[in-house]
Amino acid sequence: MSQAKVDRYKEEKKNRKKIMAKEKRQWMLTQAALGLVGIAIVAWIGISAYQAFTTPPADAPVEVKNYTVDNSALDEYLDSLKEE
């Protein structure tokens, strides 16, 4: 039993750099994923708040604007072209 422990320890010691590099990569990927999730949550809250503050209430009256255009000068010009 103790020889198996010694062999396992030697294997671990031999591959320690690889194991540490793998653990460091996993840690960095975990931190990056958590950071992206955090940014997504903050952005979602910000967009929701912006929409809540800028959207008018449903019972608010809607203002309709009508515009009139005097196109008599354009009509006179087109009539003068037809006469020629």
N, C-alpha and C positions, 0 to 999 in steps of 0.2 A: 504494500500500500504506500509506504513512504517513497519507494522508488518511482511510483507513478506520479506522486506529487512533485518530486524533483524533476522528472521529465517534463511535466506540464509547466513548471516554473521556467525551465530552460527554454521551452518553446515560446512561452510568453515573452521572456526576456529577449529572445532572438527577434521576434516580430513586434517589439514594443514601438518602434518608430512608425510602422505601418498602422498599428492599432491606434496610436495617438493621433496620427494624421486623419484617420477615418473618423474618430470621435470629434476632432476639431471641425472637419467638414460637415458632419451631421449637426453640430452645434450652430455653425454659421448658417446652414440652410434653415434650421429651425428658427433662428433669430430673424432671418430675412422673411420667412413665411409669416411669422407673427407681426413683423413690421408692416408687411403688405396688407394683412388683415386689419391692423389698426388704422392704417391710412384709409382703407376702404370704408371702415365704419365711420371715421371722422368725416369723410367726404359725403357719405350717405346722410349723416345727420345735418351737415351744412346745406346740402341741396334741399332736403326736406324743410328745413327752417326757412330757407330763402323762398321756396314755393309757398309756404304757409303765410309769410309776411307780404308777398307781392301779389297773390291771387285775390281779386276782389270777392266779397261775399256773394253768395248766390242770389240773395234778395236785393242786392244793390240795383238801382235803376241804370239802364243802359242808355247812354247818350248817343243819339243818331244825328249825324251831321249831313246836311244837304248842301250841295254846291250848285250854283248856276253859272253858266258860261255864256257870255254874249259873243256869238259867232257871226254877227251880221257883217262884219268886215270880211270874213272869210267867204261868206255867201256872195257878197258883191264881187269879190275877186274872181271866184269861180264863174259867176255869170258873165263877167267881162271876158273870160277866156272862151266861153262858149260862143259869144257874139263874133269873135274874130275868126 
